[in-house]
Amino acid sequence: MKTKEKVIQIMCIVFIFILATSTLALSEETELIWEIGERDGKCSEFNQTSTGTVSYSIGENYSKFPYELNDGHLDRTHIFIRYNLTDKQAKKGTYLSLCIANHSTNKSFGFSVSVNDIKIGDYSFRYESMPDSCKVISINKTHNSGKNVMLIENTNANGTNHWLNWDYLSTFEVVKQHRIA
């Protein structure tokens, strides 16, 4: 009799756990705002020879976007991305997705992100997370209707041989969240 009661108790606990976790799961629908590159694990579509600070406008050919960000080699330490948003897009929760093809074999590559001169934060890609690593960063409340400027900037010490090669960059907004039953 005691064994039967324990089995029933365990079954009730498992049922409650399944019920609780299934109601907490969410599915999201997103809408792409802009993208740079192809999500293919490569950086071949980007500019392989650019030097200095780069200013890229959304809508330009990907071949004008630099394939890497680094700590001083060829002075590719700053990338400015210029884009426009509608009133509706500027008011929604927006996210930046940064995906890299690879990076230097140092422990990590540090960078910062700013939008319209508002610093979002400092981030890094760790070597252990390679290959095919992405970061998704909330950039809410930094957008304007109309023109916007994003800065992605190297934060490693100059000349320490840190670099990363881009695979794909995009911004998107979450349109709907659904509970998965």
Backbone torsions as a table, in degrees:
resi	resn	phi	psi	omega
1	MET	NA	-41.6	179.6
2	LYS	-65.1	-37.2	179.2
3	THR	-63.7	-41.6	179.7
4	LYS	-64.1	-40.3	178.5
5	GLU	-65.0	-40.6	178.4
6	LYS	-64.7	-41.1	179.0
7	VAL	-62.4	-43.1	179.3
8	ILE	-64.5	-40.8	178.4
9	GLN	-62.7	-45.2	179.5
10	ILE	-62.6	-43.2	178.9
11	MET	-62.1	-38.9	178.1
12	CYS	-65.2	-41.7	179.0
13	ILE	-63.7	-45.3	178.8
14	VAL	-62.1	-43.8	179.3
15	PHE	-61.0	-44.9	178.9
16	ILE	-63.0	-42.5	178.6
17	PHE	-61.6	-46.1	179.8
18	ILE	-63.4	-43.4	179.7
19	LEU	-62.9	-44.7	-178.9
20	ALA	-65.3	-44.8	-177.5
21	THR	-72.3	-32.2	-179.9
22	SER	-71.8	-31.2	179.3
23	THR	-80.2	-15.8	178.7
24	LEU	-89.1	-17.0	-178.0
25	ALA	-72.0	138.1	179.7
26	LEU	-123.5	147.4	172.1
27	SER	-117.9	138.7	-178.0
28	GLU	-117.4	141.3	169.7
29	GLU	-103.3	130.8	-179.2
30	THR	-119.9	158.7	176.2
31	GLU	-126.2	124.5	-179.8
32	LEU	-70.1	134.3	176.0
33	ILE	-99.0	-52.1	173.4
34	TRP	-152.1	161.3	178.0
35	GLU	-146.6	152.9	175.6
36	ILE	-131.5	121.2	177.4
37	GLY	95.1	179.2	178.4
38	GLU	-116.7	135.3	-178.2
39	ARG	-78.2	78.6	-175.6
40	ASP	-132.3	6.2	179.5
41	GLY	76.4	13.2	-178.2
42	LYS	-129.5	164.1	177.5
43	CYS	-120.0	17.0	-172.8
44	SER	-67.7	-21.9	-179.6
45	GLU	-78.7	-10.3	-176.8
46	PHE	-92.9	167.3	-179.7
47	ASN	-69.0	120.0	-177.0
48	GLN	-90.8	-8.8	-172.5
49	THR	-121.5	-0.2	-176.6
50	SER	-64.1	148.9	175.7
51	THR	-131.1	158.2	177.4
52	GLY	77.7	-177.3	177.4
53	THR	-63.8	136.6	-177.2
54	VAL	-113.2	138.0	172.2
55	SER	-118.9	116.1	-175.9
56	TYR	-119.4	133.6	177.0
57	SER	-105.3	131.7	178.1
58	ILE	-56.3	134.7	-177.4
59	GLY	107.1	-20.1	175.5
60	GLU	-72.3	160.5	176.5
61	ASN	-60.7	140.9	179.8
62	TYR	-57.8	-24.9	-178.5
63	SER	-66.8	-8.4	176.1
64	LYS	-92.5	-9.7	-179.8
65	PHE	-89.9	136.2	-177.2
66	PRO	-69.7	140.3	-178.0
67	TYR	-73.2	-17.9	-177.6
68	GLU	-140.7	161.8	168.3
69	LEU	-121.2	136.4	-177.1
70	ASN	-145.2	-176.7	-175.5
71	ASP	-98.5	19.7	174.3
72	GLY	143.9	-23.7	178.5
73	HIS	-62.4	123.5	-175.6
74	LEU	58.8	15.7	174.7
75	ASP	55.7	38.8	176.9
76	ARG	-93.5	66.6	-175.3
77	THR	-105.4	-15.1	-178.3
78	HIS	-134.1	135.1	173.5
79	ILE	-129.2	122.7	174.7
80	PHE	-101.2	130.5	177.9
81	ILE	-117.5	122.2	-177.9
82	ARG	-107.3	133.9	-178.0
83	TYR	-156.1	161.1	179.5
84	ASN	-113.0	148.6	175.8
85	LEU	-129.0	149.1	172.6
86	THR	-77.1	168.9	176.3
87	ASP	-57.0	-44.7	-178.5
88	LYS	-62.0	-45.9	-179.8
89	GLN	-64.5	-37.8	-177.5
90	ALA	-66.2	-24.9	-177.1
91	LYS	-90.8	-12.4	-176.3
92	LYS	-89.7	164.9	174.0
93	GLY	-71.0	121.5	-174.2
94	THR	-119.4	145.9	-179.3
95	TYR	-128.1	148.0	175.2
96	LEU	-108.3	130.2	176.2
97	SER	-112.8	122.4	178.8
98	LEU	-118.2	119.1	179.0
99	CYS	-119.5	138.1	-178.3
100	ILE	-117.3	150.7	177.2
101	ALA	-82.7	-41.5	176.0
102	ASN	-169.7	172.2	174.9
103	HIS	-151.9	174.1	-176.0
104	SER	-57.0	157.3	-176.3
105	THR	-81.3	11.2	172.5
106	ASN	-68.9	171.3	-176.3
107	LYS	-58.3	-40.7	-178.8
108	SER	-160.3	164.3	174.6
109	PHE	-118.4	121.5	-178.6
110	GLY	-97.7	143.7	177.7
111	PHE	-153.9	160.6	175.4
112	SER	-122.0	157.5	178.5
113	VAL	-128.1	131.6	174.2
114	SER	-129.8	147.7	174.2
115	VAL	-130.1	124.4	-179.5
116	ASN	52.0	45.6	178.4
117	ASP	64.7	16.3	174.0
118	ILE	-107.8	117.7	-178.4
119	LYS	-72.8	125.7	178.6
120	ILE	-83.1	-44.0	179.3
121	GLY	162.7	177.4	175.8
122	ASP	-105.9	139.6	-175.0
123	TYR	-139.5	170.4	174.5
124	SER	-152.5	153.2	169.0
125	PHE	-104.2	124.1	179.3
126	ARG	-90.7	141.6	-177.7
127	TYR	-59.9	-33.9	-177.7
128	GLU	-64.6	-21.5	-176.9
129	SER	-87.6	2.6	-179.0
130	MET	-78.7	159.2	-8.4
131	PRO	-85.5	-177.5	172.1
132	ASP	57.9	58.6	-176.7
133	SER	-104.7	138.7	178.4
134	CYS	-132.4	151.2	171.3
135	LYS	-121.9	137.2	173.1
136	VAL	-116.2	123.7	-172.0
137	ILE	-123.2	130.0	175.2
138	SER	-73.8	127.2	177.2
139	ILE	-121.8	37.7	179.8
140	ASN	-62.1	151.9	171.1
141	LYS	60.6	24.2	176.8
142	THR	-118.7	-4.8	-174.1
143	HIS	-93.6	151.3	172.9
144	ASN	-114.1	153.2	168.8
145	SER	-69.9	132.2	-176.6
146	GLY	97.2	-133.8	-173.1
147	LYS	-76.3	138.3	176.6
148	ASN	-138.1	150.6	178.6
149	VAL	-132.4	124.9	175.5
150	MET	-106.0	139.0	174.8
151	LEU	-117.7	124.9	171.5
152	ILE	-111.3	122.5	-169.0
153	GLU	-131.6	135.1	174.3
154	ASN	-62.1	137.5	175.9
155	THR	-119.1	8.0	177.0
156	ASN	-80.0	156.8	176.9
157	ALA	-61.8	141.7	-178.3
158	ASN	-61.5	135.5	175.3
159	GLY	78.2	17.8	-178.9
160	THR	-96.7	10.1	176.4
161	ASN	63.2	39.2	172.7
162	HIS	-98.5	136.1	177.8
163	TRP	-157.3	159.1	171.4
164	LEU	-141.5	149.1	176.9
165	ASN	-108.4	128.9	-179.0
166	TRP	-73.8	148.0	169.6
167	ASP	-111.9	-49.4	-171.5
168	TYR	-162.3	137.3	175.5
169	LEU	-129.7	144.1	177.9
170	SER	-158.7	160.8	166.3
171	THR	-122.3	147.3	-179.9
172	PHE	-150.4	163.5	175.2
173	GLU	-122.5	149.5	175.8
174	VAL	-84.5	119.6	-176.8
175	VAL	-87.6	-46.6	-178.9
176	LYS	-145.2	149.0	170.5
177	GLN	-117.7	134.1	-179.8
178	HIS	-119.6	139.9	171.7
179	ARG	-82.3	135.2	177.0
180	ILE	-96.0	119.8	-177.0
181	ALA	-89.4	NA	NA
